[in-house]
């Protein structure tokens, strides 16, 4: 069964977009995939700091 994904409109400035696009290309990802990866890493780091290992 496919994982349910939430769509969300994100507005970011052009320079940040360009940097994310370059970075994503270097790692063979889409910009969307790169943003999702960065958000997952940030959430994981936040959980480690809080000592919270639960998944919601």
Predicted model as a PDB file, atoms N, CA, C, CB and O in Angstrom, pLDDT in the B-factor column:
MODEL        1                                                                  
ATOM      1  N   UNK A   1       0.845  -1.183   0.000  1.00 65.00           N  
ATOM      2  CA  UNK A   1       0.000   0.000   0.000  1.00 65.00           C  
ATOM      3  C   UNK A   1       0.887   1.241   0.000  1.00 65.00           C  
ATOM      4  CB  UNK A   1      -0.959   0.001   1.222  1.00 65.00           C  
ATOM      5  O   UNK A   1       1.892   1.288   0.709  1.00 65.00           O  
ATOM      6  N   UNK A   2       0.519   2.242  -0.789  1.00 75.00           N  
ATOM      7  CA  UNK A   2       1.302   3.465  -0.890  1.00 75.00           C  
ATOM      8  C   UNK A   2       1.141   4.332   0.348  1.00 75.00           C  
ATOM      9  CB  UNK A   2       0.900   4.247  -2.125  1.00 75.00           C  
ATOM     10  O   UNK A   2       0.070   4.402   0.950  1.00 75.00           O  
ATOM     11  N   UNK A   3       2.233   4.987   0.709  1.00 80.00           N  
ATOM     12  CA  UNK A   3       2.216   5.926   1.820  1.00 80.00           C  
ATOM     13  C   UNK A   3       1.409   7.161   1.418  1.00 80.00           C  
ATOM     14  CB  UNK A   3       3.661   6.319   2.238  1.00 80.00           C  
ATOM     15  O   UNK A   3       1.578   7.691   0.321  1.00 80.00           O  
ATOM     16  N   UNK A   4       0.533   7.611   2.312  1.00 88.00           N  
ATOM     17  CA  UNK A   4      -0.238   8.820   2.032  1.00 88.00           C  
ATOM     18  C   UNK A   4       0.682  10.026   2.148  1.00 88.00           C  
ATOM     19  CB  UNK A   4      -1.454   8.952   2.999  1.00 88.00           C  
ATOM     20  O   UNK A   4       1.461  10.136   3.095  1.00 88.00           O  
ATOM     21  N   UNK A   5       0.587  10.922   1.184  1.00 86.00           N  
ATOM     22  CA  UNK A   5       1.438  12.108   1.167  1.00 86.00           C  
ATOM     23  C   UNK A   5       0.553  13.346   1.181  1.00 86.00           C  
ATOM     24  CB  UNK A   5       2.379  12.111  -0.074  1.00 86.00           C  
ATOM     25  O   UNK A   5      -0.486  13.385   0.522  1.00 86.00           O  
ATOM     26  N   UNK A   6       0.963  14.330   1.916  1.00 88.00           N  
ATOM     27  CA  UNK A   6       0.237  15.589   2.025  1.00 88.00           C  
ATOM     28  C   UNK A   6       0.853  16.607   1.077  1.00 88.00           C  
ATOM     29  CB  UNK A   6       0.250  16.116   3.482  1.00 88.00           C  
ATOM     30  O   UNK A   6       2.067  16.812   1.080  1.00 88.00           O  
ATOM     31  N   UNK A   7       0.026  17.236   0.280  1.00 91.00           N  
ATOM     32  CA  UNK A   7       0.498  18.316  -0.598  1.00 91.00           C  
ATOM     33  C   UNK A   7       0.457  19.624   0.176  1.00 91.00           C  
ATOM     34  CB  UNK A   7      -0.370  18.413  -1.901  1.00 91.00           C  
ATOM     35  O   UNK A   7      -0.446  19.857   0.980  1.00 91.00           O  
ATOM     36  N   UNK A   8       1.443  20.473  -0.075  1.00 89.00           N  
ATOM     37  CA  UNK A   8       1.519  21.730   0.635  1.00 89.00           C  
ATOM     38  C   UNK A   8       2.209  22.758  -0.257  1.00 89.00           C  
ATOM     39  CB  UNK A   8       2.268  21.563   1.980  1.00 89.00           C  
ATOM     40  O   UNK A   8       3.293  22.501  -0.781  1.00 89.00           O  
ATOM     41  N   UNK A   9       1.592  23.902  -0.426  1.00 93.00           N  
ATOM     42  CA  UNK A   9       2.168  24.970  -1.228  1.00 93.00           C  
ATOM     43  C   UNK A   9       3.216  25.694  -0.388  1.00 93.00           C  
ATOM     44  CB  UNK A   9       1.068  25.958  -1.728  1.00 93.00           C  
ATOM     45  O   UNK A   9       2.939  26.111   0.736  1.00 93.00           O  
ATOM     46  N   UNK A  10       4.416  25.840  -0.936  1.00 92.00           N  
ATOM     47  CA  UNK A  10       5.504  26.498  -0.231  1.00 92.00           C  
ATOM     48  C   UNK A  10       6.007  27.663  -1.066  1.00 92.00           C  
ATOM     49  CB  UNK A  10       6.649  25.506   0.076  1.00 92.00           C  
ATOM     50  O   UNK A  10       6.336  27.498  -2.241  1.00 92.00           O  
ATOM     51  N   UNK A  11       6.065  28.817  -0.468  1.00 96.00           N  
ATOM     52  CA  UNK A  11       6.598  29.997  -1.159  1.00 96.00           C  
ATOM     53  C   UNK A  11       7.973  30.304  -0.580  1.00 96.00           C  
ATOM     54  CB  UNK A  11       5.636  31.235  -1.014  1.00 96.00           C  
ATOM     55  O   UNK A  11       8.112  30.517   0.625  1.00 96.00           O  
ATOM     56  N   UNK A  12       8.983  30.326  -1.435  1.00 95.00           N  
ATOM     57  CA  UNK A  12      10.336  30.664  -1.010  1.00 95.00           C  
ATOM     58  C   UNK A  12      10.940  31.624  -2.018  1.00 95.00           C  
ATOM     59  CB  UNK A  12      11.213  29.393  -0.862  1.00 95.00           C  
ATOM     60  O   UNK A  12      10.519  31.674  -3.173  1.00 95.00           O  
ATOM     61  N   UNK A  13      11.931  32.386  -1.573  1.00 97.00           N  
ATOM     62  CA  UNK A  13      12.513  33.354  -2.499  1.00 97.00           C  
ATOM     63  C   UNK A  13      13.334  32.644  -3.574  1.00 97.00           C  
ATOM     64  CB  UNK A  13      13.388  34.365  -1.740  1.00 97.00           C  
ATOM     65  O   UNK A  13      13.742  31.495  -3.407  1.00 97.00           O  
ATOM     66  N   UNK A  14      13.562  33.338  -4.657  1.00 97.00           N  
ATOM     67  CA  UNK A  14      14.189  32.764  -5.840  1.00 97.00           C  
ATOM     68  C   UNK A  14      15.615  32.284  -5.566  1.00 97.00           C  
ATOM     69  CB  UNK A  14      14.198  33.782  -6.960  1.00 97.00           C  
ATOM     70  O   UNK A  14      16.011  31.227  -6.059  1.00 97.00           O  
ATOM     71  N   UNK A  15      16.382  33.035  -4.795  1.00 98.00           N  
ATOM     72  CA  UNK A  15      17.763  32.645  -4.514  1.00 98.00           C  
ATOM     73  C   UNK A  15      17.810  31.320  -3.744  1.00 98.00           C  
ATOM     74  CB  UNK A  15      18.479  33.751  -3.715  1.00 98.00           C  
ATOM     75  O   UNK A  15      18.623  30.448  -4.053  1.00 98.00           O  
ATOM     76  N   UNK A  16      16.939  31.174  -2.748  1.00 97.00           N  
ATOM     77  CA  UNK A  16      16.894  29.924  -1.989  1.00 97.00           C  
ATOM     78  C   UNK A  16      16.491  28.771  -2.905  1.00 97.00           C  
ATOM     79  CB  UNK A  16      15.911  30.039  -0.799  1.00 97.00           C  
ATOM     80  O   UNK A  16      17.062  27.683  -2.827  1.00 97.00           O  
ATOM     81  N   UNK A  17      15.511  29.009  -3.770  1.00 97.00           N  
ATOM     82  CA  UNK A  17      15.088  27.980  -4.725  1.00 97.00           C  
ATOM     83  C   UNK A  17      16.261  27.542  -5.608  1.00 97.00           C  
ATOM     84  CB  UNK A  17      13.927  28.503  -5.602  1.00 97.00           C  
ATOM     85  O   UNK A  17      16.491  26.350  -5.811  1.00 97.00           O  
ATOM     86  N   UNK A  18      16.987  28.518  -6.121  1.00 97.00           N  
ATOM     87  CA  UNK A  18      18.117  28.210  -6.998  1.00 97.00           C  
ATOM     88  C   UNK A  18      19.174  27.374  -6.264  1.00 97.00           C  
ATOM     89  CB  UNK A  18      18.746  29.510  -7.532  1.00 97.00           C  
ATOM     90  O   UNK A  18      19.721  26.423  -6.823  1.00 97.00           O  
ATOM     91  N   UNK A  19      19.452  27.736  -5.017  1.00 97.00           N  
ATOM     92  CA  UNK A  19      20.435  26.982  -4.237  1.00 97.00           C  
ATOM     93  C   UNK A  19      19.953  25.560  -3.958  1.00 97.00           C  
ATOM     94  CB  UNK A  19      20.731  27.701  -2.917  1.00 97.00           C  
ATOM     95  O   UNK A  19      20.724  24.607  -4.063  1.00 97.00           O  
ATOM     96  N   UNK A  20      18.671  25.420  -3.603  1.00 97.00           N  
ATOM     97  CA  UNK A  20      18.108  24.083  -3.364  1.00 97.00           C  
ATOM     98  C   UNK A  20      18.118  23.253  -4.640  1.00 97.00           C  
ATOM     99  CB  UNK A  20      16.674  24.190  -2.818  1.00 97.00           C  
ATOM    100  O   UNK A  20      18.405  22.056  -4.606  1.00 97.00           O  
ATOM    101  N   UNK A  21      17.807  23.886  -5.756  1.00 97.00           N  
ATOM    102  CA  UNK A  21      17.783  23.195  -7.038  1.00 97.00           C  
ATOM    103  C   UNK A  21      19.180  22.683  -7.403  1.00 97.00           C  
ATOM    104  CB  UNK A  21      17.248  24.129  -8.137  1.00 97.00           C  
ATOM    105  O   UNK A  21      19.327  21.550  -7.862  1.00 97.00           O  
ATOM    106  N   UNK A  22      20.189  23.505  -7.201  1.00 98.00           N  
ATOM    107  CA  UNK A  22      21.567  23.092  -7.478  1.00 98.00           C  
ATOM    108  C   UNK A  22      21.968  21.936  -6.568  1.00 98.00           C  
ATOM    109  CB  UNK A  22      22.539  24.277  -7.295  1.00 98.00           C  
ATOM    110  O   UNK A  22      22.512  20.932  -7.029  1.00 98.00           O  
ATOM    111  N   UNK A  23      21.699  22.082  -5.282  1.00 97.00           N  
ATOM    112  CA  UNK A  23      22.035  21.053  -4.298  1.00 97.00           C  
ATOM    113  C   UNK A  23      21.330  19.743  -4.621  1.00 97.00           C  
ATOM    114  CB  UNK A  23      21.663  21.518  -2.883  1.00 97.00           C  
ATOM    115  O   UNK A  23      21.946  18.677  -4.610  1.00 97.00           O  
ATOM    116  N   UNK A  24      20.040  19.828  -4.908  1.00 97.00           N  
ATOM    117  CA  UNK A  24      19.260  18.632  -5.237  1.00 97.00           C  
ATOM    118  C   UNK A  24      19.834  17.947  -6.474  1.00 97.00           C  
ATOM    119  CB  UNK A  24      17.776  18.996  -5.468  1.00 97.00           C  
ATOM    120  O   UNK A  24      19.943  16.722  -6.512  1.00 97.00           O  
ATOM    121  N   UNK A  25      20.198  18.725  -7.472  1.00 97.00           N  
ATOM    122  CA  UNK A  25      20.778  18.158  -8.686  1.00 97.00           C  
ATOM    123  C   UNK A  25      22.080  17.424  -8.421  1.00 97.00           C  
ATOM    124  CB  UNK A  25      21.010  19.244  -9.701  1.00 97.00           C  
ATOM    125  O   UNK A  25      22.342  16.382  -9.021  1.00 97.00           O  
ATOM    126  N   UNK A  26      22.896  17.961  -7.526  1.00 97.00           N  
ATOM    127  CA  UNK A  26      24.160  17.321  -7.170  1.00 97.00           C  
ATOM    128  C   UNK A  26      23.933  15.975  -6.491  1.00 97.00           C  
ATOM    129  CB  UNK A  26      24.975  18.232  -6.259  1.00 97.00           C  
ATOM    130  O   UNK A  26      24.769  15.076  -6.592  1.00 97.00           O  
ATOM    131  N   UNK A  27      22.801  15.835  -5.800  1.00 96.00           N  
ATOM    132  CA  UNK A  27      22.489  14.600  -5.085  1.00 96.00           C  
ATOM    133  C   UNK A  27      21.446  13.755  -5.811  1.00 96.00           C  
ATOM    134  CB  UNK A  27      22.001  14.922  -3.690  1.00 96.00           C  
ATOM    135  O   UNK A  27      20.889  12.811  -5.249  1.00 96.00           O  
ATOM    136  N   UNK A  28      21.192  14.113  -7.070  1.00 97.00           N  
ATOM    137  CA  UNK A  28      20.262  13.382  -7.939  1.00 97.00           C  
ATOM    138  C   UNK A  28      18.862  13.264  -7.332  1.00 97.00           C  
ATOM    139  CB  UNK A  28      20.809  11.992  -8.229  1.00 97.00           C  
ATOM    140  O   UNK A  28      18.244  12.200  -7.357  1.00 97.00           O  
ATOM    141  N   UNK A  29      18.382  14.376  -6.790  1.00 97.00           N  
ATOM    142  CA  UNK A  29      17.027  14.449  -6.233  1.00 97.00           C  
ATOM    143  C   UNK A  29      16.271  15.591  -6.888  1.00 97.00           C  
ATOM    144  CB  UNK A  29      17.064  14.636  -4.693  1.00 97.00           C  
ATOM    145  O   UNK A  29      16.862  16.476  -7.508  1.00 97.00           O  
ATOM    146  N   UNK A  30      14.959  15.554  -6.741  1.00 96.00           N  
ATOM    147  CA  UNK A  30      14.147  16.711  -7.105  1.00 96.00           C  
ATOM    148  C   UNK A  30      14.249  17.730  -5.966  1.00 96.00           C  
ATOM    149  CB  UNK A  30      12.647  16.301  -7.377  1.00 96.00           C  
ATOM    150  O   UNK A  30      14.677  17.397  -4.861  1.00 96.00           O  
ATOM    151  N   UNK A  31      13.856  18.959  -6.246  1.00 96.00           N  
ATOM    152  CA  UNK A  31      13.847  19.964  -5.178  1.00 96.00           C  
ATOM    153  C   UNK A  31      12.885  19.524  -4.078  1.00 96.00           C  
ATOM    154  CB  UNK A  31      13.443  21.365  -5.731  1.00 96.00           C  
ATOM    155  O   UNK A  31      13.183  19.681  -2.893  1.00 96.00           O  
ATOM    156  N   UNK A  32      11.746  18.981  -4.460  1.00 95.00           N  
ATOM    157  CA  UNK A  32      10.792  18.498  -3.471  1.00 95.00           C  
ATOM    158  C   UNK A  32      11.426  17.414  -2.591  1.00 95.00           C  
ATOM    159  CB  UNK A  32       9.531  17.955  -4.166  1.00 95.00           C  
ATOM    160  O   UNK A  32      11.281  17.439  -1.369  1.00 95.00           O  
ATOM    161  N   UNK A  33      12.117  16.481  -3.209  1.00 95.00           N  
ATOM    162  CA  UNK A  33      12.787  15.422  -2.455  1.00 95.00           C  
ATOM    163  C   UNK A  33      13.858  15.975  -1.533  1.00 95.00           C  
ATOM    164  CB  UNK A  33      13.400  14.410  -3.402  1.00 95.00           C  
ATOM    165  O   UNK A  33      14.032  15.491  -0.415  1.00 95.00           O  
ATOM    166  N   UNK A  34      14.579  16.991  -2.001  1.00 97.00           N  
ATOM    167  CA  UNK A  34      15.628  17.601  -1.186  1.00 97.00           C  
ATOM    168  C   UNK A  34      15.023  18.302   0.025  1.00 97.00           C  
ATOM    169  CB  UNK A  34      16.453  18.597  -2.020  1.00 97.00           C  
ATOM    170  O   UNK A  34      15.533  18.169   1.138  1.00 97.00           O  
ATOM    171  N   UNK A  35      13.949  19.039  -0.181  1.00 96.00           N  
ATOM    172  CA  UNK A  35      13.289  19.732   0.929  1.00 96.00           C  
ATOM    173  C   UNK A  35      12.757  18.718   1.930  1.00 96.00           C  
ATOM    174  CB  UNK A  35      12.140  20.632   0.412  1.00 96.00           C  
ATOM    175  O   UNK A  35      12.900  18.908   3.138  1.00 96.00           O  
ATOM    176  N   UNK A  36      12.145  17.639   1.442  1.00 95.00           N  
ATOM    177  CA  UNK A  36      11.627  16.610   2.351  1.00 95.00           C  
ATOM    178  C   UNK A  36      12.757  15.980   3.161  1.00 95.00           C  
ATOM    179  CB  UNK A  36      10.873  15.523   1.561  1.00 95.00           C  
ATOM    180  O   UNK A  36      12.604  15.753   4.361  1.00 95.00           O  
ATOM    181  N   UNK A  37      13.891  15.695   2.517  1.00 97.00           N  
ATOM    182  CA  UNK A  37      15.037  15.137   3.220  1.00 97.00           C  
ATOM    183  C   UNK A  37      15.517  16.085   4.324  1.00 97.00           C  
ATOM    184  CB  UNK A  37      16.176  14.848   2.234  1.00 97.00           C  
ATOM    185  O   UNK A  37      15.770  15.657   5.450  1.00 97.00           O  
ATOM    186  N   UNK A  38      15.638  17.363   3.997  1.00 97.00           N  
ATOM    187  CA  UNK A  38      16.097  18.345   4.981  1.00 97.00           C  
ATOM    188  C   UNK A  38      15.126  18.479   6.145  1.00 97.00           C  
ATOM    189  CB  UNK A  38      16.295  19.699   4.320  1.00 97.00           C  
ATOM    190  O   UNK A  38      15.541  18.600   7.297  1.00 97.00           O  
ATOM    191  N   UNK A  39      13.838  18.456   5.843  1.00 96.00           N  
ATOM    192  CA  UNK A  39      12.835  18.525   6.912  1.00 96.00           C  
ATOM    193  C   UNK A  39      12.886  17.282   7.802  1.00 96.00           C  
ATOM    194  CB  UNK A  39      11.427  18.683   6.314  1.00 96.00           C  
ATOM    195  O   UNK A  39      12.776  17.391   9.023  1.00 96.00           O  
ATOM    196  N   UNK A  40      13.052  16.101   7.198  1.00 95.00           N  
ATOM    197  CA  UNK A  40      13.160  14.875   7.996  1.00 95.00           C  
ATOM    198  C   UNK A  40      14.376  14.917   8.924  1.00 95.00           C  
ATOM    199  CB  UNK A  40      13.246  13.648   7.076  1.00 95.00           C  
ATOM    200  O   UNK A  40      14.295  14.533  10.091  1.00 95.00           O  
ATOM    201  N   UNK A  41      15.505  15.392   8.384  1.00 96.00           N  
ATOM    202  CA  UNK A  41      16.709  15.507   9.210  1.00 96.00           C  
ATOM    203  C   UNK A  41      16.499  16.482  10.359  1.00 96.00           C  
ATOM    204  CB  UNK A  41      17.901  15.953   8.359  1.00 96.00           C  
ATOM    205  O   UNK A  41      16.934  16.219  11.480  1.00 96.00           O  
ATOM    206  N   UNK A  42      15.840  17.599  10.097  1.00 96.00           N  
ATOM    207  CA  UNK A  42      15.574  18.592  11.135  1.00 96.00           C  
ATOM    208  C   UNK A  42      14.660  18.027  12.216  1.00 96.00           C  
ATOM    209  CB  UNK A  42      14.950  19.847  10.524  1.00 96.00           C  
ATOM    210  O   UNK A  42      14.895  18.244  13.405  1.00 96.00           O  
ATOM    211  N   UNK A  43      13.621  17.303  11.810  1.00 94.00           N  
ATOM    212  CA  UNK A  43      12.698  16.703  12.779  1.00 94.00           C  
ATOM    213  C   UNK A  43      13.426  15.635  13.605  1.00 94.00           C  
ATOM    214  CB  UNK A  43      11.466  16.084  12.053  1.00 94.00           C  
ATOM    215  O   UNK A  43      13.243  15.563  14.820  1.00 94.00           O  
ATOM    216  N   UNK A  44      14.245  14.810  12.955  1.00 94.00           N  
ATOM    217  CA  UNK A  44      15.017  13.795  13.683  1.00 94.00           C  
ATOM    218  C   UNK A  44      15.947  14.447  14.704  1.00 94.00           C  
ATOM    219  CB  UNK A  44      15.833  12.931  12.701  1.00 94.00           C  
ATOM    220  O   UNK A  44      16.042  13.979  15.839  1.00 94.00           O  
ATOM    221  N   UNK A  45      16.630  15.516  14.316  1.00 93.00           N  
ATOM    222  CA  UNK A  45      17.530  16.224  15.228  1.00 93.00           C  
ATOM    223  C   UNK A  45      16.750  16.817  16.397  1.00 93.00           C  
ATOM    224  CB  UNK A  45      18.295  17.334  14.480  1.00 93.00           C  
ATOM    225  O   UNK A  45      17.205  16.778  17.540  1.00 93.00           O  
ATOM    226  N   UNK A  46      15.594  17.356  16.110  1.00 92.00           N  
ATOM    227  CA  UNK A  46      14.748  17.927  17.167  1.00 92.00           C  
ATOM    228  C   UNK A  46      14.319  16.857  18.163  1.00 92.00           C  
ATOM    229  CB  UNK A  46      13.508  18.603  16.558  1.00 92.00           C  
ATOM    230  O   UNK A  46      14.330  17.081  19.374  1.00 92.00           O  
ATOM    231  N   UNK A  47      13.942  15.697  17.645  1.00 91.00           N  
ATOM    232  CA  UNK A  47      13.542  14.592  18.522  1.00 91.00           C  
ATOM    233  C   UNK A  47      14.695  14.141  19.411  1.00 91.00           C  
ATOM    234  CB  UNK A  47      13.032  13.412  17.693  1.00 91.00           C  
ATOM    235  O   UNK A  47      14.499  13.846  20.590  1.00 91.00           O  
ATOM    236  N   UNK A  48      15.907  14.087  18.837  1.00 90.00           N  
ATOM    237  CA  UNK A  48      17.071  13.672  19.629  1.00 90.00           C  
ATOM    238  C   UNK A  48      17.329  14.663  20.759  1.00 90.00           C  
ATOM    239  CB  UNK A  48      18.323  13.549  18.733  1.00 90.00           C  
ATOM    240  O   UNK A  48      17.634  14.257  21.881  1.00 90.00           O  
ATOM    241  N   UNK A  49      17.211  15.947  20.474  1.00 89.00           N  
ATOM    242  CA  UNK A  49      17.429  16.968  21.499  1.00 89.00           C  
ATOM    243  C   UNK A  49      16.374  16.849  22.593  1.00 89.00           C  
ATOM    244  CB  UNK A  49      17.401  18.382  20.877  1.00 89.00           C  
ATOM    245  O   UNK A  49      16.683  16.980  23.778  1.00 89.00           O  
ATOM    246  N   UNK A  50      15.148  16.603  22.200  1.00 84.00           N  
ATOM    247  CA  UNK A  50      14.052  16.459  23.161  1.00 84.00           C  
ATOM    248  C   UNK A  50      14.084  15.115  23.861  1.00 84.00           C  
ATOM    249  CB  UNK A  50      12.717  16.639  22.467  1.00 84.00           C  
ATOM    250  O   UNK A  50      13.471  14.954  24.917  1.00 84.00           O  
ATOM    251  N   UNK A  51      14.790  14.144  23.291  1.00 82.00           N  
ATOM    252  CA  UNK A  51      14.771  12.792  23.848  1.00 82.00           C  
ATOM    253  C   UNK A  51      13.484  12.062  23.514  1.00 82.00           C  
ATOM    254  CB  UNK A  51      14.954  12.841  25.351  1.00 82.00           C  
ATOM    255  O   UNK A  51      13.088  11.133  24.217  1.00 82.00           O  
ATOM    256  N   UNK A  52      12.843  12.478  22.454  1.00 69.00           N  
ATOM    257  CA  UNK A  52      11.553  11.909  22.040  1.00 69.00           C  
ATOM    258  C   UNK A  52      11.780  11.060  20.791  1.00 69.00           C  
ATOM    259  CB  UNK A  52      10.488  13.040  21.767  1.00 69.00           C  
ATOM    260  O   UNK A  52      12.130  11.588  19.735  1.00 69.00           O  
ATOM    261  N   UNK A  53      11.586   9.760  20.907  1.00 64.00           N  
ATOM    262  CA  UNK A  53      11.793   8.869  19.773  1.00 64.00           C  
ATOM    263  C   UNK A  53      10.488   8.341  19.199  1.00 64.00           C  
ATOM    264  CB  UNK A  53      12.668   7.715  20.180  1.00 64.00           C  
ATOM    265  O   UNK A  53      10.503   7.387  18.421  1.00 64.00           O  
ATOM    266  N   UNK A  54       9.368   8.934  19.560  1.00 62.00           N  
ATOM    267  CA  UNK A  54       8.094   8.452  19.046  1.00 62.00           C  
ATOM    268  C   UNK A  54       7.888   8.933  17.617  1.00 62.00           C  
ATOM    269  CB  UNK A  54       6.937   8.918  19.941  1.00 62.00           C  
ATOM    270  O   UNK A  54       8.367  10.000  17.232  1.00 62.00           O  
ATOM    271  N   UNK A  55       7.187   8.151  16.856  1.00 58.00           N  
ATOM    272  CA  UNK A  55       6.859   8.498  15.481  1.00 58.00           C  
ATOM    273  C   UNK A  55       5.370   8.772  15.423  1.00 58.00           C  
ATOM    274  CB  UNK A  55       7.270   7.366  14.482  1.00 58.00           C  
ATOM    275  O   UNK A  55       4.561   7.974  15.896  1.00 58.00           O  
ATOM    276  N   UNK A  56       5.017   9.900  14.841  1.00 56.00           N  
ATOM    277  CA  UNK A  56       3.591  10.239  14.734  1.00 56.00           C  
ATOM    278  C   UNK A  56       3.160  10.210  13.301  1.00 56.00           C  
ATOM    279  CB  UNK A  56       3.300  11.611  15.338  1.00 56.00           C  
ATOM    280  O   UNK A  56       1.993  10.467  13.002  1.00 56.00           O  
TER     281      UNK A  56                                                      
ENDMDL                                                                          
END                                                                             
